[in-house]
Amino acid sequence: MLVQHCELDQHRLILPTNITKPLLTNGALVAGYSKQQYRALIDTGAQRTVLSRSVIANEELVRIGHMEFAGLHGPRTHTRYLASIGLWATRVEGGATTHPNNPSELTLFQLETPFEVVDMEDNQNFDLILGFDVLKLFSFSFKHETKQFEITLKP
């Protein structure tokens, strides 16, 4: 099981993630791989995952079209991209981490299917917003008294 434990960052749930350009292999799109970490805001109210323009440029994502949708600033036309999304997590087996000498060492869990994402302006607080299109694959728990949350892949 892969688990990520994080704390609130200025009242935001921030998670280390990985974004890459999907690869075309044998006629199928598959997840790319990179060791880059980006800061993702977890937004269970967002229907779509949104990437900052700097992440899109860094990863050289390919535009696949446009769409209009309403966000924080009202309806706007956004550019659509395909992106491979991964989460940096701690692997837990039998209740113990697989890195007992360094429990903070993270493993990249790359989601198999690329996701359609849209662009947003760059900001200093996070690099992307993980929306429900990705978050529905995971389970969450939050401990209000410690301000810590945990995210795990649904079985």
C-alpha positions as CSV (number, residue, x, y, z in Angstrom):
1,M,0.0,0.0,0.0
2,L,1.2,3.5,-0.8
3,V,0.5,6.2,1.8
4,Q,1.4,9.9,2.0
5,H,1.3,11.8,5.3
6,C,1.3,15.6,5.1
7,E,0.6,18.6,7.2
8,L,-1.4,21.6,6.5
9,D,0.6,24.3,4.8
10,Q,-1.0,27.7,5.5
11,H,-4.4,26.1,5.7
12,R,-3.8,24.2,2.5
13,L,-3.5,20.5,1.9
14,I,-0.4,20.2,-0.2
15,L,0.9,17.0,-1.7
16,P,4.2,16.2,-3.5
17,T,3.3,15.1,-7.1
18,N,4.9,14.3,-10.4
19,I,3.8,15.5,-13.8
20,T,5.2,14.3,-17.1
21,K,4.3,14.1,-20.7
22,P,2.7,10.8,-21.6
23,L,4.7,8.6,-24.0
24,L,3.3,6.8,-27.1
25,T,4.4,3.2,-26.9
26,N,3.1,0.5,-29.3
27,G,0.2,2.8,-30.3
28,A,-0.9,3.4,-26.7
29,L,-0.3,6.4,-24.4
30,V,1.6,5.3,-21.2
31,A,2.8,7.3,-18.2
32,G,6.1,9.0,-18.5
33,Y,8.7,9.2,-15.7
34,S,10.6,12.0,-14.0
35,K,12.1,12.6,-10.5
36,Q,10.7,16.1,-10.5
37,Q,8.4,17.0,-7.6
38,Y,5.7,19.6,-7.8
39,R,3.4,21.0,-5.1
40,A,-0.2,20.0,-5.6
41,L,-3.1,21.6,-3.8
42,I,-5.8,19.0,-2.9
43,D,-9.2,20.5,-3.9
44,T,-12.0,18.0,-3.5
45,G,-14.4,20.6,-4.8
46,A,-12.6,21.0,-8.1
47,Q,-13.9,18.7,-10.9
48,R,-10.7,18.9,-13.0
49,T,-7.0,18.9,-12.4
50,V,-5.4,22.2,-13.3
51,L,-1.6,22.8,-14.0
52,S,0.3,26.0,-13.8
53,R,1.7,27.2,-17.1
54,S,5.3,26.9,-15.8
55,V,4.7,23.1,-15.1
56,I,3.2,22.7,-18.6
57,A,6.3,24.4,-20.1
58,N,8.8,22.5,-17.9
59,E,7.3,19.2,-18.9
60,E,6.7,20.2,-22.5
61,L,3.1,19.0,-22.4
62,V,1.4,18.9,-25.8
63,R,-1.8,20.9,-26.3
64,I,-4.8,18.9,-27.4
65,G,-7.5,21.6,-27.6
66,H,-9.4,24.2,-25.7
67,M,-12.4,24.3,-23.4
68,E,-14.4,26.8,-21.4
69,F,-15.1,26.2,-17.8
70,A,-15.9,28.3,-14.7
71,G,-13.2,28.5,-12.0
72,L,-12.4,30.9,-9.2
73,H,-12.5,33.9,-11.6
74,G,-15.6,32.9,-13.6
75,P,-15.9,31.3,-17.0
76,R,-12.8,31.3,-19.1
77,T,-11.3,29.5,-22.1
78,H,-8.5,27.2,-21.0
79,T,-6.0,25.1,-23.0
80,R,-6.3,21.3,-22.6
81,Y,-3.3,19.0,-22.3
82,L,-2.6,15.3,-21.6
83,A,-0.4,14.7,-18.5
84,S,0.8,11.7,-16.7
85,I,0.3,12.2,-12.9
86,G,2.2,10.5,-10.1
87,L,2.2,10.8,-6.3
88,W,5.3,10.7,-4.1
89,A,4.3,8.3,-1.3
90,T,5.7,6.1,1.4
91,R,5.3,2.4,0.7
92,V,3.8,0.6,3.7
93,E,3.7,-3.2,3.9
94,G,2.3,-5.0,6.9
95,G,2.1,-1.8,8.9
96,A,5.8,-0.9,8.4
97,T,7.5,1.3,5.8
98,T,9.7,-0.4,3.3
99,H,12.5,2.1,4.1
100,P,13.0,1.5,7.8
101,N,16.3,3.4,7.9
102,N,14.8,6.4,6.2
103,P,11.0,6.5,6.6
104,S,10.8,9.9,4.9
105,E,12.1,8.3,1.6
106,L,9.4,8.5,-1.0
107,T,8.4,6.2,-3.8
108,L,6.8,7.5,-7.0
109,F,3.4,6.0,-7.7
110,Q,2.6,6.8,-11.3
111,L,-1.0,6.6,-12.3
112,E,-1.3,4.3,-15.4
113,T,-3.7,6.4,-17.5
114,P,-2.9,9.9,-18.6
115,F,-5.4,12.6,-17.6
116,E,-6.8,15.5,-19.5
117,V,-5.8,18.7,-17.6
118,V,-6.2,22.4,-18.2
119,D,-3.9,25.4,-17.7
120,M,-3.9,28.1,-15.0
121,E,-1.8,31.1,-14.1
122,D,1.4,30.5,-12.1
123,N,1.3,31.3,-8.4
124,Q,3.7,31.0,-5.5
125,N,1.7,28.6,-3.3
126,F,1.3,25.5,-5.5
127,D,2.1,24.2,-8.9
128,L,-1.2,22.4,-9.7
129,I,-4.6,21.7,-8.3
130,L,-5.6,18.0,-8.0
131,G,-9.3,17.8,-8.8
132,F,-11.8,15.1,-8.3
133,D,-10.9,13.5,-11.7
134,V,-7.7,12.2,-10.0
135,L,-8.7,12.3,-6.3
136,K,-11.6,9.9,-6.8
137,L,-8.9,7.1,-7.1
138,F,-7.8,7.8,-3.4
139,S,-9.1,7.7,0.1
140,F,-8.4,10.5,2.6
141,S,-8.3,11.0,6.3
142,F,-7.7,14.2,8.2
143,K,-6.8,14.6,11.9
144,H,-7.9,18.1,12.8
145,E,-6.1,18.2,16.2
146,T,-2.7,17.5,14.6
147,K,-3.5,19.2,11.2
148,Q,-2.2,16.1,9.4
149,F,-3.8,14.2,6.5
150,E,-3.2,10.9,4.9
151,I,-3.9,9.8,1.3
152,T,-4.0,6.2,0.1
153,L,-4.8,4.5,-3.2
154,K,-8.3,2.9,-3.1
155,P,-8.1,-0.9,-3.4
